[in-house]
Amino acid sequence: MTIINLTRNIVLSAQAELADSFWTRMRGLLGREALPQGQALVITRCNSIHMFFMKFPIDAAFLDASGRVVGDVRNIRPFQLSPVFWGAERVIELPAGTLDRTATSRGDIIEIK
């Protein structure tokens, strides 16, 4: 999948994976050594994340049903928790620094295709 910030006309990820089953959502990025630039994980039915047992920091953009960013967490480190974003229906987990590099922020519209 490709993830595009339509508001800023920039690609967030050209190689995104989808975690939409019980097991893939539970596993998330656990067990990976890193999340390379250009890759991402989209987790459905998610309004907060945890970083327990992770090995690297990430950025996370929380989207509502229309694809609008309703929350973001930058450089969340292993063993931290994100806030709960009550309007979020899914989250995009990205390499740390991606949200700053692309100037992605609350209110932006994201397309996942």
C-alpha positions, 0 to 999 in steps of 0.5 A: 500500500501507499500512504499519501498526505493529500494536504501536503502532497507528499508520500509518507510510505510507498511500502505500507503493510496492513494489520487488520486481523486479531493476530497482526494487530496484536503483533504490530511491529514486535520482533522487528529490529527496525522500520526502514524509511519508506515503510509503515504499518497501518493498524485498524481499530486502534486509538492508542499504542504501546511500545512494550518490548519494542527495539526502536522509536517510531512516529504514529499518526492516528486517523479518523474514519475520513482519513483526517489526522486526529492525533500524532505522537513523534519519536515514541520510544520503547516501553512508552504508551501513547495517549488515547485519541478518542476519534481515531479509528486506525493508526499509521506507524512510521519510522521516527522522524517521518512526521517532522520530515513531511510536516504532517500534523493534526488536521491533514488528510491522509489517503491509504491506497 
